[in-house]
Amino acid sequence: MPCPVVVLTTTVWPSDAAKGAWEVANDLGLVIVLMPTRAQTPMHVSLRDGFEMMPVAMARTAEFADRYPNVTIVLDHLGFPVPEISPTFGLSPEHLALAAHKNVYCKYTTYLMEILEKN
């Protein structure tokens, strides 16, 4: 039987305001795809600074992964690391720490590569 998937596109990264939904998802073993959006950062924040705020969101994702171990969490666009050519390819320590969570997965897209090509 296919696993149901819930896609959450939110303006606030995993929030306790959605605690009931996460509890149900945990009880049912659902997959939740988290899509960080530009709206998560204040409008005065540059796009690059918006990417640099993602470590906070990744730490919050780790908290939710621990709290809801039966939820499979998929981070769209690799959780938006800073698009840069570096040894970690812009992945913060908080991004890398998610590898310890067996219920967290990343979805790869070409979006970040397209940003690198433009710069």
Disulfide bonds with the S-S distance in Angstrom:
none
